[in-house]
Amino acid sequence: MVAAPASAVTTPSVAADLEELKRRRKALQLRLEDGYQRIEQGLREGRDVTRWEDFWVQLLDEYVRLCDAIRASE
């Protein structure tokens, strides 16, 4: 029988950190979805949504970084 490599062993701390990253990712996903809807509504109403879009892109960048961190941890 072959043992799993040491890097495959998940310690409680690493697992907790991974779960926290996943919670943050889910929260950001919800914020991105909500922000997208608000931007679309603002555009339909003829509002200037430039600042909203800029902030939405910042949230998206954070979401991508979290996804990368989760992928690296799994």
N, C-alpha and C positions, 0 to 999 in steps of 0.2 A: 504494500500500500504506500502511496506517495503522499507526503504531507503537503499541505497548501503552503505556498511561499509566504514568508513573513509579511510581505506587503498586503496580502489578501486577508490577513487577520484584522478584524475591526474591533477596536477597543471601545468601551462604553463612551469615552470622551469623544472619540472620532465620530461615533454613531450619533451622539447628541449634537455635535457640531453640524453634521450632515443634515439632521432633522431640522435644526434651526435655519440652515441655508434654504432648505426646501420650504419652510414656513415663510421666510422672507420672499422667496421666489413667487409663491402663491399670492402673497399680499401685493407684490408688484404687478403680477399678472392682472389682478382685479383693478388696481389703480390704472394700469394701461388701458384696459377695456373701458373703464368709466371715462377716462380722459379722452379716448378716441371718440366715444359717443358725444361728449360735450363739445369737442372740436367740430365734429360733423354738424351738430345742431347749431353751433355758432356760425359756421359757414353758411348754412341754410338761411340763417337770420341776417346775413350780411355783416356780421361782426368781424372786427379785426382779431384774429386768434393767433397772431404771430407769437406772442409770449407763451401762450398755452402750448403751441406746437414745439417751441424751443424746450420748454419744461418736459413735455412728453418725450422728446428725443433723449433728454438726460435720463429720464426714468428707463427708457428702452436700453440705453447703454449700461445702466446699472443691472437691469434684468439679464442682459447678455453676459456680463461679468459673473453674475451669480450662477447662471447656467454652466458657464465654463468651470467655475469652482466646484460645482456639484459633479460635473462629468469627471473632473480630475480626482475627486474624492471617492468615486464609486469604483 
